[in-house]
Amino acid sequence: MTRVPFLDLSRHVAALRPELDAALAGVLDDGRFVGGEPVERFEREFAEWLGASHAVGVASGTDAIELALRAVGIQPGDEVITVANTCVPTVAGIERSGASPVLVDADAESMTIDPERLAAALTERTAAIVPVHLYGRCADMDAILGVAAEHGLKVVEDCAQAHGATWRGRAAGTMGDAAAFSFYPTKNVGALGDAGAVVTNDASLAAEVAALRSYGEFERYESARRGSNSRLDTLQAAVLSVGLRHASEWRERRREIAARYAEALAETPLSAPSDPDGGLHAYHLYVVSVPDRDRLREELGTAGVETLVHYPRAIHQHPVYRDLPRSGTLFESERLAATVVSLPLYPELEDSEVELVADAVRAAA
Ligand SMILES: *Cc1c(COP(=O)(O)O)cnc(C)c1O
């Protein structure tokens, strides 16, 4: 029986292998493994691809969230509002900046932060909002930027799942004060290990992040702020420049597969994820909410289709985050945690596999 794996990075690497070999060989020949031209080149190319002025490579997406928040001026004791329907690194990054995360519920349709609940979450300690463009769909940035402007809050977009997503013609990562990207291997643009970047249109903010990632040094051997070590490896930067050449075509292939799944879902009672009004979903994950999730997963499994759950717990349902401050109920996030299922969707899926998934979903739902 044909089996459709949820994700198969070996196909991804095989398709890129000659380009990756050349890129890695270039770095090995050069003999410089931290910083250098490949890092600067990738930062330039990534910013350009997004239409932003600056990208600063860091060691992970979690670090990118921390450093972006510190660079926009978040202080220990500040409150940072985010959504309960996200994965742990969003909250880990916020806490590492010294701030206290405050959880707000998700909206049922977009599955991202519910903008109508933002106002009620504000206190005099609120300093920033971290919207998460979860699964590759932008949160309601008009509403979020409106609240932020009205109350003088910073906005750091969590774009770890949103490479290539747009909102009313603007790229995810270019709308807030700064944005955090992850290049974890499974993301829409992935390294061969951990990597991340902070993106911003503000030159002094970019300089701040560049200092924070390297011991707080604006000048070599002169630490002006408390920094740490969160640099982007040269080898990973070279790998990422290879990925970036294909990133737009990968996004289109993801969207083509999503359109095929949406056709199949239209013949079922389930609703398909969709583009936000005036924007493009980047389909990092293809997530459907199904009341009888376990049964659907089992039937798809029997048909050879591997599925996963993103995520089985909302943030406050993790033992360590049970007591995190929250504003209002988090029922929608809890409902999503109990009902969501992710179908296989990656550019290297064969058309025959896409058809197999679509048929299996139609039959099972
Ligand atoms: C992957 C991810 C992160 C963290 O990225 P790492 O590179 O793994 O640290 C943060 N937020 C979201 C929504 C993610 O999916």
The ligand as an SDF file (V2000), in Angstrom:
LIG
                    3D

 15 15  0  0  0  0  0  0  0  0999 V2000
    9.0100   26.8420   15.2920 C   0  0  0  0  0  0  0  0  0  0  0  0
    8.3150   27.9180   16.0140 C   0  0  0  0  0  0  0  0  0  0  0  0
    8.9780   28.7930   16.8960 C   0  0  0  0  0  0  0  0  0  0  0  0
   10.3850   28.5900   17.3670 C   0  0  0  0  0  0  0  0  0  0  0  0
   11.3300   28.3820   16.4610 O   0  0  0  0  0  0  0  0  0  0  0  0
   12.6800   27.5630   16.8440 P   0  0  0  0  0  0  0  0  0  0  0  0
   13.5630   27.8830   15.7100 O   0  0  0  0  0  0  0  0  0  0  0  0
   12.2960   26.1300   16.9260 O   0  0  0  0  0  0  0  0  0  0  0  0
   13.1930   28.0990   18.1320 O   0  0  0  0  0  0  0  0  0  0  0  0
    8.2710   29.8490   17.4390 C   0  0  0  0  0  0  0  0  0  0  0  0
    6.9770   30.0480   17.1510 N   0  0  0  0  0  0  0  0  0  0  0  0
    6.2990   29.2280   16.3370 C   0  0  0  0  0  0  0  0  0  0  0  0
    4.8550   29.5260   16.0400 C   0  0  0  0  0  0  0  0  0  0  0  0
    6.9300   28.1290   15.7470 C   0  0  0  0  0  0  0  0  0  0  0  0
    6.2440   27.3120   14.9330 O   0  0  0  0  0  0  0  0  0  0  0  0
  1  2  1  0
  2  3  1  0
  2 14  2  0
  3  4  1  0
  3 10  2  0
  4  5  1  0
  5  6  1  0
  6  7  2  0
  6  8  1  0
  6  9  1  0
 10 11  1  0
 11 12  2  0
 12 13  1  0
 12 14  1  0
 14 15  1  0
M  END
$$$$
